[in-house]
């Protein structure tokens, strides 16, 4: 025989006001405010750090130059083994600075992530070194650096790479004479 169970009906009726209250309270909560946009200030700080690092390199100060890197930095250059760690980066600078090079660079672009914890910079520069006879060899370079914001709010380089421009880049600036000579010899026109 079927008998209605009034207890089963009471339970959902009692929970309805509680659920409604929870939904009302969570619907009234405001989203957490966004962190302030500090990208312009951070870009200025990174450009200043690049300028300070350039001064340290120009002064041939390997310890100061290495101070702009994170402890776990990775440095990459053409025809050189990867450099890992700030201590090894300082050793790299010590070896490089024995030849007393003149190195200069300037960032072309610095972009900071909206999150405010990572940024990159890239730019161009030149390296001049005198050989034993006093002849100066100059190389133009391009570079890219990944910057990481530190706990103190400062910025340090986490990944760094420098790439020398090939010697052919200078020749192409004055025209491609090799192809023109080859075309003359083969009697084909250069397109």
N, C-alpha and C positions, 0 to 999 in steps of 0.2 A: 504494500500500500504506500502511496506517495504522501509524505508529510513535508511541508515547506520548512526550510531551515532559516530562521530569521537571523541567526548568528552570522551566516555567510554574507548577508546583506549589510550588517552593521559595520563590518571591518572595512569594506571599500568606502562606505560613507564617512567613516572617521578619518581615513587617509586623504580624502579629497581636499579638505581645507589645508592640510599640511603640505601636500604637493603644490597646491596653488600658491601658498606662501613662499615656498622655495623658488618656484618659477618667477614670482614677482620680484623677489630679492635679487636673484641673479640677473634678471633683465634690467635692473636699475643700476647695476655696477658699471662704472665708467672704465673704458679700456686704459691700460697703463699708458702714461704719457711717453711719447717718443723721446729718445735721447736727443739733446741739442745737436744740430749739424755744425760740426767743427772742421769741416773739410778745408775751408779757406785758411783758417788758422794753422791747421796741420800742414798744408802745402807750404806755407811760409816757413814753418819750422824745419821742414825737410830741405827746402832750398838753402836755409841758413846752415843746416848741418852739412850739406854738400860743400858750401863755401868754406866752412871751418875745416872740413876734411881736406879740401884742396890746399889750404894753407899748411896743414900738417905735412902733407906729401911734399909740397914745395920746400918746406923747411927740412926735408929728409929726416923726419922723426917717425920711425916705424911704430913705436909704442903708441904715440898719439894717433897715428893713422889707423891702427888696428882698433883703437877704442871706439870707433864708429860702427863696429860690427857686433852682432849678437854672439853669445858664447858658442853657438852651434852653427855659425855662418858656413855657407858653401860658396866658394869662389871658383869661377871657371874662366879659363883663357885658352886661346888657340895654342896648340902645340905645347901644352903644359899640363901636368897632372892636376886633378881637382884638389883644391885646398879646403880642408874641413877643420873648423874650429878657430876661435879667435887667436889662440896661441900660435897655430900654424900660419894664420894670416899675418901675424907679426913677423914670423920667420921669413915668409915670402917677401914682405916689405924690406926686411933687413938685407936679403940677398939682392933684391932688385935695386935698392938704393946704393949699393956699393959702387955702381957705375955712375952715380950722381946724375940721374936723368932729370930733365926738366919736363914735368908733366902738368898739363892744364886741361881742364874740362869744364863744361857748363851744361846744366840740365836744359833740355829743350822743353820737356814736358814732365810734370809731376801730377799724378792723379791719385787721390785718396779714396778708398772704398767708403761707401755710405756708412758701413759699420764702424768706421773710424779706427780700425785696428791694423789694417794693412794698406800699403800704398806701393806705387812703383814710380820710378823715374827713369828717363832715358835721355841721352844727349850725345854730344860729340866733343872731341878734344884732340890734343896732339901730345906726342912723346918725342923728345929730342935727346939724343945721346951722342957724346963725343967718343970716337974711337981712339986708339992709342996714338994715332998721328994727329989728332985734333980735329979731324973731319967730323962734321955734325951730320948725323943721320936722323931725319925727321919722319915720323909716321903719324898719319891721322888715324883716329880711332872713333868707334862708337861704343856705347855701353848701355846696359840696362841693370837696374838694381831693384830688388824687392825690399821694402822697408816694413818693419814691424814695430808697432807702438809698444813701449815698455811700461812696466807697472808705475814708474814715476812720471809717465806722460810724455817722456822723450821718445825719439825715434832712432832705431839702429837698423843697419843693413843685415838682412837674413840670407839673401842670395845676391851675388854680384858677378857680373860678367863683363869683360872688355874684349872687343874684337878689333884688331887692326884692319884698316882698309887695305885691300890688295894694291900692289904697285900699279896694276893695270888701271885702277880708278884715276890716277893722275894722268895716264896716257890718254884715256878716253875723254878727259876734260878738254884736251887739245885736239881731239879728232881721232878717228880710227885709221891711222896711216897703214897699219899692217894689212887690213882688208883691202884698202885701195891699191896697194902694191900688188897683192895677190890677184886682184881682179885684172890689173893691167897685164900681168904675166900670162894669165889664162885667157885674156881677151874677152872676158865676160864683164858685163856691167854690174856695178854694185847697186843694189836696190835700196 
